[in-house]
């Protein structure tokens, strides 16, 4: 069975190349994804992000000219989560799209809570990049 998914988006009045460069730098994660924590460090081919749930491993798509920011997150329990993310051109600005898949064991409340956190993070990203 296919898991439920929701694609969340935000419009940002900034050139897509600038948005992509900022978001594709893992060291910027704490600046806009507040729920993930404050520390980021490189370890081999992964980035380790300190979160309230413990350290999580991030593996990102290679830098590319298509705006693809897909990444895999390995939780402290060892579960790997695929996170599709894109930056698209929209006139002189950008659209950032973030798809959130619902894991089989996730309650309605947890899924709704995760969506709210992602929406907040996208609004933080918008505010930061439109300064």
Contact map, one row per residue, 1 for C-alpha under 8 A:
11100000000000000000000000000000000000000000000000000000000000000000000000000000000000000000000000000000000000000000000000000000000
11110000000000000000000000000000000000000000000000000000000000000000000000000000000000000000000000000000000000000000000000000000000
11111000000000000000000000000000000000000000000000000000000000000000000000000000000000000000000000001111000000000000000000000000000
01111100000000000000000000000000000000000000000000000000000000000000000000000000000000000000000000001100000000000000000000000000000
00111110000000000000000000000000000000000000000000000000000000000000000000000000000000000000000000111100000000000000000000000000000
00011111000000000000000000000000000000000000000000000000000000000000000000000000000000000000000000111000000000000000000000000000000
00001111100000000000000000000000000000000000000000000000000000000000000000000000000000000000000011110000000000000000000000000000000
00000111110000000000000000000000000000000000000000000000000000000000000000000000000000000000000011110000000000000010011000000000000
00000011111000000000000000000000000000000000000000000000000000000000000000000000000000000000001111000000000000000000001001000000000
00000001111100000000000000000000000000000000000000000000000000000000000000000000000000000000001110000000000000000000000001100100000
00000000111110000000000000000000000000000000000000000000000000000000000000000000000000000000111100000000000000000000000000000100000
00000000011111000000000000000000000000000000000000000000000000000000000000000000000000000000111100000000000000000000000000000100110
00000000001111100000000000000000000000000000000000000000000000000000000000000000000000000001110000000000000000000000000000000100110
00000000000111110110000000000000000000000000000000000000000000000000000000000000000000000001110000000000000000000000000000000000110
00000000000011111110000000000000000000000000000000000000000000000000000000000000000000001001110000000000000000000000000000000000000
00000000000001111111000000000000000000000000000000000000000000000010000000000000000000111001111000000000000000000000000000000000000
00000000000000111111100000000000000000000000000000000000000000000010000000000000000000000000000000000000000000000000000000000000000
00000000000001111111110000000000000000000000000000000000000000000000000000000000000000000000000000000000000000000000000000000000000
00000000000001111111111000000000000000000000000000000000000000000000000000000000000000100000010000000000000000000000000000000000100
00000000000000011111111100000000000000000000000000000000000000000010100000000000000000100000000000000000000000000000000000000000000
00000000000000001111111110000000000000000000000000000000000000000000000000000000000000000000000000000000000000000000000000000000000
00000000000000000111111110010000000000000000000000000000000000000000000000000000000000000000000000000000000000000000000000000000000
00000000000000000011111111011000000000000000000000000000000000000000100000000000000000000000000000000000000000000000000000000000000
00000000000000000001111111000000000000000000000000000000000000100000100000000000000000000000000000000000000000000000000000000000000
00000000000000000000111111111000000000000000000000000000000000000000000000000000000000000000000000000000000000000000000000000000000
00000000000000000000001111111000000000010000001000000000000000000000000000000000000000000000000000000000000000000000000000000000000
00000000000000000000000011111100000000011000000000000000000000000000000000000000000000000000000000000000000000000000000000000000000
00000000000000000000011011111111000000000000000000000000000000000000000000000000000000000000000000000000000000000000000000000000000
00000000000000000000001011111111110100010000000000000000000000000000000000000000000000000000000000000000000000000000000000000000000
00000000000000000000000000111111110111110000000000000000000000000000000000000000000000000000000000000000000000000000000000000000000
00000000000000000000000000011111110000000000000000000000000000000000000000000000000000000000000000000000000000000000000000000000000
00000000000000000000000000011111110000000000000000000000000000000000000000000000000000000000000000000000000000000000000011011001000
00000000000000000000000000001111111110000000000000000000000000000000000000000000000000000000000000000000000000000000010011011000000
00000000000000000000000000001111111111000000000000000000000000000000000000000000000000000000000000000000000000000000000010000000000
00000000000000000000000000000000111110000000000000110000000000000000000000000000000000000000000000000000000000000000100010000000000
00000000000000000000000000001100111111000000000011110000000000000000000000000000000000000000000000000000000000000000000000000000000
00000000000000000000000000000100111111100000000011110000000000000000000000000000000000000000000000000000000000000000000000000000000
00000000000000000000000000000100010111110000000011100000000000000000000000000000000000000000000000000000000000000000000000000000000
00000000000000000000000000000100000011111000000011100000000000000000000000000000000000000000000000000000000000000000000000000000000
00000000000000000000000001101100000001111100001111000000000000000000000000000000000000000000000000000000000000000000000000000000000
00000000000000000000000000100000000000111110001110000000000000000000000000000000000000000000000000000000000000000000000000000000000
00000000000000000000000000000000000000011111111100000000000000000000000000000000000000000000000000000000000000000000000000000000000
00000000000000000000000000000000000000001111111100000000000000000000000000000000000000000000000000000000000000000000000000000000000
00000000000000000000000000000000000000000111111000000000000000000000000000000000000000000000000000000000000000000000000000000000000
00000000000000000000000000000000000000000111111000000000001000000000000000000000000000000000000000000000000000000000000000000000000
00000000000000000000000000000000000000000111111100000000111100000000000000000000000000000000000000000000000000000000000000000000000
00000000000000000000000001000000000000011111111110000000111000000000000000000000000000000000000000000000000000000000000000000000000
00000000000000000000000000000000000000011110011111000011110000000000000000000000000000000000000000000000000000000000000000000000000
00000000000000000000000000000000000111111000001111100011110000000000000000000000000000000000000000000000000000000000000000000000000
00000000000000000000000000000000000111110000000111110111000000000000000000000000000000000000000000000000000000000000000000000000000
00000000000000000000000000000000001111100000000011111111000000000000000000000000000000000000000000000000000000000000000000000000000
00000000000000000000000000000000001110000000000001111100000000000000000000000000000000000000000000000000000000000000000000000000000
00000000000000000000000000000000000000000000000000111110000000000000000000010000000000000000000000000000000000000000000000000000000
00000000000000000000000000000000000000000000000001111111000000000000000000010000000000000000000000000000000000000000000000000000000
00000000000000000000000000000000000000000000000111101111100000000000000000110000000000000000000000000000000000000000000000000000000
00000000000000000000000000000000000000000000000111100111110000000000000011110000000000000000000000000000000000000000000000000000000
00000000000000000000000000000000000000000000011110000011111000000000000111100000000000000000000000000000000000000000000000000000000
00000000000000000000000000000000000000000000011110000001111100000000001111000000000000000000000000000000000000000000000000000000000
00000000000000000000000000000000000000000000111000000000111110000000001110000000000000000000000000000000000000000000000000000000000
00000000000000000000000000000000000000000000010000000000011111000000111100000000000000000000000000000000000000000000000000000000000
00000000000000000000000000000000000000000000000000000000001111100001111000000000000000000000000000000000000000000000000000000000000
00000000000000000000000000000000000000000000000000000000000111110000000000000000000000000000000000000000000000000000000000000000000
00000000000000000000000100000000000000000000000000000000000011111001100000000000000000000000000000000000000000000000000000000000000
00000000000000000000000000000000000000000000000000000000000001111111000000000000000000000000000000000000000000000000000000000000000
00000000000000000000000000000000000000000000000000000000000000111111000000000000000000000000000000000000000000000000000000000000000
00000000000000000000000000000000000000000000000000000000000000011111000000000000000000000000000000000000000000000000000000000000000
00000000000000011001000000000000000000000000000000000000000000011111100000000000000001110000000000000000000000000000000000000000000
00000000000000000000000000000000000000000000000000000000000010111111110000000000000111100000000000000000000000000000000000000000000
00000000000000000001001100000000000000000000000000000000000110100011111000000000000111100000000000000000000000000000000000000000000
00000000000000000000000000000000000000000000000000000000000110000001111100000000011111000000000000000000000000000000000000000000000
00000000000000000000000000000000000000000000000000000000011110000000111110000000011110000000000000000000000000000000000000000000000
00000000000000000000000000000000000000000000000000000000111100000000011111000001111000000000000000000000000000000000000000000000000
00000000000000000000000000000000000000000000000000000001111000000000001111100001111000000000000000000000000000000000000000000000000
00000000000000000000000000000000000000000000000000000001110000000000000111111111100000000000000000000000000000000000000000000000000
00000000000000000000000000000000000000000000000000000011100000000000000011111111100000000000000000000000000000000000000000000000000
00000000000000000000000000000000000000000000000000001111000000000000000001111110000000000000000000000000000000000000000000000000000
00000000000000000000000000000000000000000000000000000000000000000000000001111110000000000000000000000000000000000000000000000000000
00000000000000000000000000000000000000000000000000000000000000000000000001111111000000000000000000000000000000000000000000000000000
00000000000000000000000000000000000000000000000000000000000000000000000001111111100000000000000000000000000000000000000000000000000
00000000000000000000000000000000000000000000000000000000000000000000000111100111110000000000000000000000000000000000000000000000000
00000000000000000000000000000000000000000000000000000000000000000000000111100011111000000000000000000000000000000000000000000000000
00000000000000000000000000000000000000000000000000000000000000000000011110000001111100000000000000000000000000000000000000000000000
00000000000000000000000000000000000000000000000000000000000000000000011110000000111110000000000001111000000000000000000000000000000
00000000000000000000000000000000000000000000000000000000000000000001111000000000011111000000000001110000000000000000000000000000000
00000000000000000000000000000000000000000000000000000000000000000001111000000000001111100000000111100000000000000000000000000000000
00000000000000000000000000000000000000000000000000000000000000000011110000000000000111110000001111000000000000000000000000000000000
00000000000000010011000000000000000000000000000000000000000000000011100000000000000011111000011110000000000000000000000000000000000
00000000000000010000000000000000000000000000000000000000000000000010000000000000000001111100011110000000000000000000000000000000000
00000000000000110000000000000000000000000000000000000000000000000000000000000000000000111111111000000000000000000000000000000000000
00000000000000000000000000000000000000000000000000000000000000000000000000000000000000011111111000000000000000000000000000000000000
00000000000000000000000000000000000000000000000000000000000000000000000000000000000000001111110000000000000000000000000000000000000
00000000000011110000000000000000000000000000000000000000000000000000000000000000000000001111110000000000000000000000000000000000000
00000000001111110000000000000000000000000000000000000000000000000000000000000000000000001111111000000000000000000000000000000000000
00000000001111110010000000000000000000000000000000000000000000000000000000000000000000111111111100000000000000000000000000000000000
00000000111100010000000000000000000000000000000000000000000000000000000000000000000001111100111110000000000000000000000000000000000
00000000111100000000000000000000000000000000000000000000000000000000000000000000000011110000011111000000000000000000000001000000000
00000011110000000000000000000000000000000000000000000000000000000000000000000000000011110000001111100000000000000000000000000000000
00000011100000000000000000000000000000000000000000000000000000000000000000000000001111000000000111110000000000000000000000000000000
00001111000000000000000000000000000000000000000000000000000000000000000000000000001110000000000011111000000000000000000000000000000
00001111000000000000000000000000000000000000000000000000000000000000000000000000001100000000000001111100000000000010000000000000000
00111100000000000000000000000000000000000000000000000000000000000000000000000000001000000000000000111110000000000000000000000000000
00111000000000000000000000000000000000000000000000000000000000000000000000000000000000000000000000011111010000100000000000000000000
00100000000000000000000000000000000000000000000000000000000000000000000000000000000000000000000000001111110000000000000000000000000
00100000000000000000000000000000000000000000000000000000000000000000000000000000000000000000000000000111110000000000000000000000000
00000000000000000000000000000000000000000000000000000000000000000000000000000000000000000000000000000011111000000000000000000000000
00000000000000000000000000000000000000000000000000000000000000000000000000000000000000000000000000000111111101100000000000000000000
00000000000000000000000000000000000000000000000000000000000000000000000000000000000000000000000000000000111111100000000000000000000
00000000000000000000000000000000000000000000000000000000000000000000000000000000000000000000000000000000011111110000000000000000000
00000000000000000000000000000000000000000000000000000000000000000000000000000000000000000000000000000000001111111000000000000000000
00000000000000000000000000000000000000000000000000000000000000000000000000000000000000000000000000000000011111111100000000000000000
00000000000000000000000000000000000000000000000000000000000000000000000000000000000000000000000000000100011111111110000000000000000
00000000000000000000000000000000000000000000000000000000000000000000000000000000000000000000000000000000000111111111000000000000000
00000000000000000000000000000000000000000000000000000000000000000000000000000000000000000000000000000000000011111111100000000000000
00000000000000000000000000000000000000000000000000000000000000000000000000000000000000000000000000000000000001111111110000000000000
00000001000000000000000000000000000000000000000000000000000000000000000000000000000000000000000000010000000000111111111000000000000
00000000000000000000000000000000000000000000000000000000000000000000000000000000000000000000000000000000000000011111111100000000000
00000000000000000000000000000000001000000000000000000000000000000000000000000000000000000000000000000000000000001111111110000000000
00000001000000000000000000000000100000000000000000000000000000000000000000000000000000000000000000000000000000000111111111000000000
00000001100000000000000000000000000000000000000000000000000000000000000000000000000000000000000000000000000000000011111111100000000
00000000000000000000000000000000000000000000000000000000000000000000000000000000000000000000000000000000000000000001111111110000000
00000000000000000000000000000001111000000000000000000000000000000000000000000000000000000000000000000000000000000000111111111000000
00000000110000000000000000000001100000000000000000000000000000000000000000000000000000000000000100000000000000000000011111111100000
00000000010000000000000000000000000000000000000000000000000000000000000000000000000000000000000000000000000000000000001111111110000
00000000000000000000000000000001100000000000000000000000000000000000000000000000000000000000000000000000000000000000000111111111000
00000000000000000000000000000001100000000000000000000000000000000000000000000000000000000000000000000000000000000000000011111111100
00000000011110000000000000000000000000000000000000000000000000000000000000000000000000000000000000000000000000000000000001111111110
00000000000000000000000000000000000000000000000000000000000000000000000000000000000000000000000000000000000000000000000000111111111
00000000000000000000000000000001000000000000000000000000000000000000000000000000000000000000000000000000000000000000000000011111111
00000000000111000010000000000000000000000000000000000000000000000000000000000000000000000000000000000000000000000000000000001111111
00000000000111000000000000000000000000000000000000000000000000000000000000000000000000000000000000000000000000000000000000000111111
00000000000000000000000000000000000000000000000000000000000000000000000000000000000000000000000000000000000000000000000000000011111
